[in-house]
Amino acid sequence: MTTPVIIFIQTTYYKKTFSTKIKLTLVPITLGVILNSYYDVKFNLLGTVFASLGVLVTSLYQVWVGAKQHELQVNSMQLLFYQAPLSSLFLLCIIPFFEPLTGEGGIFGPWSLPALATVLVSGVVAFLVNLSIYWIIGNTSAVTYNMFGHFKFCITLVGGYVLFQDPMSINQALGILCTLAGILSYTHIKLMEQEEGKNRLAQRP
């Protein structure tokens, strides 16, 4: 549900317009994601509340990543340079309430060499993921970044089926096809709109 919420936020608060065709591409994508996850998820009130908050926070984060890059005229690396230390500081204040400080598994050790190497590698991967998020959103949009996310979701499911013989139900297969149809439609319409925009600019005196 992140993509529709992003469109709602950008339309309502940032006065950004989306064509009807772009909005319609969300129908097969949303339907595909629901088909893929509905039978694997159990719903309850607390889980729904947390999931809804997660969607809202993620949508706001992605919208602000694009908005701040344009507002401050910075690239993805510059924005990450300013954001990452603040995030680390916030986490350092919260971690003591949820993680032990000392002892096995504690923040201050003792740490084995493999555990330390795993954490460092995880940090590098997280940095690259954040950088890719900032780069894609900064050069395209938050909606386009979500399309990448949906495509990754489909590739993960298909890869699990092909490489590891993970079971795939009819609902999942239909969900993947619906999602891919929506992604291809969005890409085609977006490219056409960009081409039309270039043509209009070229025709101006």
Sequence and secondary structure as in RCSB ss.txt:
>XXXX:A:sequence
MTTPVIIFIQTTYYKKTFSTKIKLTLVPITLGVILNSYYDVKFNLLGTVFASLGVLVTSLYQVWVGAKQHELQVN
SMQLLFYQAPLSSLFLLCIIPFFEPLTGEGGIFGPWSLPALATVLVSGVVAFLVNLSIYWIIGNTSAVTYNMFGH
FKFCITLVGGYVLFQDPMSINQALGILCTLAGILSYTHIKLMEQEEGKNRLAQRP
>XXXX:A:secstr
 HHHHHHHHHHHHS     HHHHHTHHHHHHHHHHHHGGG    HHHHHHHHHHHHHHHHHHHHHHHHHHHHT  
HHHHHHHHHHHHHHHHHHHGGGTS SSSTT TT    HHHHHHHHHHHHHHHHHHHHHHHHHHHS HHHHHHHHH
HHHHHHHHHHHHHH     HHHHHHHHHHHHHHHHHHHHHHHHHHHHHHHHHH  
